[in-house]
């Protein structure tokens, strides 16, 4: 894509960690279309009333940048939220900006609520601070509310001896019997591709392989519905078939690209760059 003749195109890529495959790939792809690409951490953000702009990053006003891609925030979610608010106020193009503003705390409990009121089918799923209110019959999957990269997912036969703090940081989901699920990537309401994944809950390892999935399949229709209801331009949606039904397991606003690029040979990083260049 040709660079604008009117204004220098400057991309900010911001994440909790910067030495990651996805960050390196986005930076490399971004250099083809942007005059400047900076990779910074959330801890470089400053919010104050002592500067010309409320939000600065690494000493620069946020308005220095024309485009922003924000990645995993974890405990820095409020900084990501303020970044999105200021990007909107300054009319800076930011991937998934409106979704971040709508849901600054993006976790599995929020997804449970949002999917449930939107009519998106889930396995039986419950979250409560009181153990006696969990009624799903075992076997169960216990998932950390803030978990990603399959972190903290365990198959359990009952609530057992979960500590009080561990219990309050988890949601519980009925275990669906299937050897694999799909990670389906949706961008701008369209199917980018999918991988078939098999999981080992004993060590939280996931193995991916390429697969062909139809745009008209039930799984893809569900993934598109998730993207629409959560106002996400780019999202990875995990879907599992159980008999004739399909269920959404979860959605990932920070879906990684390494496994997808490795097994599909698609240049997902460049697709993301082109998406953020598309003025919304």
N, C-alpha and C positions, 0 to 999 in steps of 0.2 A: 504494500500500500504506500502511495506517495505521501511524503511528509507535507504538512501544511506550510504554505508560504507566508501565512499571516502571523503565526506564533510558534515559537520553539516548543517542540513536543517533549515534555519531561515526565518520565514515569517513576513513581515511587512504589517499590515492592516492600511491604512491611510484614514482619512475622515475629513470632516469639523466638524462633531460631533462624539463623541465616545460612548455616552451612548444611543445607539440605538439597537433595536431588532436585526437588520441584523448584526451589528458589534459583538454583544454578541454571536450570533449563529455561525458566521464565526470563531470567536476566539475559541469557544468550539470545533467546528469540526476540526479546524486546529491543535489543541493540539494532536489529534490522529495520525497525520502524520508528524508533524514538531517537531524538538528538542526545538525550541524557537518560540514563537508568541508574537510580540509586537503590541500594538494598540496605534497609535499616531495621532496627528492632523497636518494639513498642516502648521500651524503656527510654528511647531517644525522644519521646514526645514530652512536650511541656505545655501545660495549660495555665494561663496566667492573665492578669490584667496589667502587667508591667511591660508588655511588648506591644508593637503596633497591631499585631494580630493575636487573637486569643490562643490559637493553637500554633505552636512552632515545633519543628522536628529537626534535631541535630543542628540547632541554631538558625535554621531557615524558616521563613513563614510558610505555612501550608500552601499559600497561593503560588509559591514558586513552581509547584507541580501542576501539570494539566491532567494527569491520569493517576489512579491509584489501584493497586491490587493488594488487598489485605489477606493474609493467611492466618494460620492458627494463632488464636489469642490466649486461650485458656484463662489463667487468672487475670490477664490484662484486658478482659472483655469490656470494661468500662472505657478504657482508652480507645479501643476499637470503635465503640459507640460514639464517643465524642468526635473521633476522626470522621466518621460517617456524617454526623450532624453538621460539622464544619464544612465538609466537602460539598454537602447539599447547599449550604448557605452561600458558598463561594462558587457554586456551579462547576465543581471539579468532577470529572467522570470517574466513578469508583465502582468496581465490579461488585454486584450484589448490595449496593449501597442502601436501597430502600428496605431490603430484607433485614439488614443489620440494624437499621433504625427501628424497625418493627419488633425485633426480637434480640435485644442486646445480650441476653443470657440464652445462648443456644445450646440446650442440653436435651437429654433424652426425656426428662419429665415434661419439658415444654412440648417436645414432639408428640408425646402421648396425648397431651391435652389438645393440641392443634389438629392432629390427625383424627382424633375421636369426634370433635365437633364438626369436622369437614367431611365425615363419612368415608374416610380412607380405611380400608380393612387392615387391621393389625392382628397378630396372634393375641390371645388373652394376655393383657398386660396390666399390672397394678403398681402403684407407688403410694406409700404412706409412711409416716414416722412411727406408726404403731404396728408392731409385728402381728398382733392378733387380727388386724383388719385385712391382711393378705389372705385371700381365699382360693387362689389358683392351686389346683392339685399338681403334685410333682409327677414327672421330673420337670424342673424349671431351669430357665437360664437367668442367672443373676448378672446384671450389667451395671457398671458404674455410671452414674448420671452424666459425668463429664468425660467418660471414656472415649477414646478414639484409637484407630489402628488395632481394633479388637482388644484393646487393653482392658483388663478387668472382667472379661466375659468368662463365666464359669457355669458348667452344667452341674446342678445340685439336685439331690433327692428330697430336699425339704429345707425349711428355714433353719433348723438345727441350732447351732451355737454361734450364729452371726452376732458379732458384738453390736452394741447399740449404735455406735458411730458408723460402723461399716454398713449396717442396715439402712440408716438414714441417707447414705450416699449411693443407694442402689435402687434400681427398679427390677421387677420380677416379671418374667414372661414365660408363657407355656412353651414347652420344648416341642418344636415341629420336627417330625421324622423325615429327613431328606438328606441326601449326601452332598448337596450343593445349593448355593443360592446365586443370584445374579447381582453384580454391581453394574447398574445402568447409569450412564452419563447423559445428562440432558443439558443442552445449552441453547438459550433463546427459544425454549419450547420445542426444540427438535432433538431427535436421537443422534448422539455423536457415536455411540458404540456401547458395547457391553462385554464384560468378562464373566466367565463362570468360575465360582470360587468354592473350594471345599475347605472346611474349617476343622481344626483339632482343638477342642475346648480344654484339653488337658494342659496345653502349653501356649494357647492363644496364637497358633500359627495358621496362616491362611495361604493356600496355594491357588494360583489363578491360571486360567487357560483361555485362549480365544474361543469365541462362540459366535454363531450366527443367530440373531434374534430379529424377528419381524417388527417393523414399525407399527403394525396392526395387532401385535400380540397383547394379551391381557397385562403382562408384566410391564411393557413399555407404556401402555395407556395409564397404568397406575403411577409409574415414575413421572410422567408428564403432569398428572393430576397433583402430585406432591409439589413439583416445581411451581405450578400455578397457584396452589393454595398458600404457599409460603413465599411467593413473590421472588423466586430465586432465578437469576439468569443462568447460573452454573451450579449444578448440584450432582452428587453421586447418590443414587437411591438403591438400597439393598432390598431385593424382592425375592421371596421364596414361594415355590409352588407346593401345595399340599393337596393332593388329589386333583379335583377340577378347579380348586380355588387358588388364588394367589394373595399373599399377604406382604405388606411393607414391613420390613424389620426396622429400618431407620433411614434417615437421610443425613448426608454429610456436606455441609456448606464449604468445607475445606477438603474436598475429595482429592486424594493424592493422584499423581500421574505416573509414577515410576512403573508400577505393575501393569497399568493399562498400556503405556507406550511399549513396554518390553514384549507383551504377548500379542498386541495388535499391530505393532510397527507404525502406528499413526503418530503424527506430530501434534500431540495434544497441547503442548506448550504454545506453539504458534497459533493454534485455534483460540486459546484463551486470550492471547495478545490481540488477535483480530477482533474478538468480542469486546474487549475493553476499549478498543479504538472506535468501535461503532457507537456513535453519539446517540444516546437514548433521549 
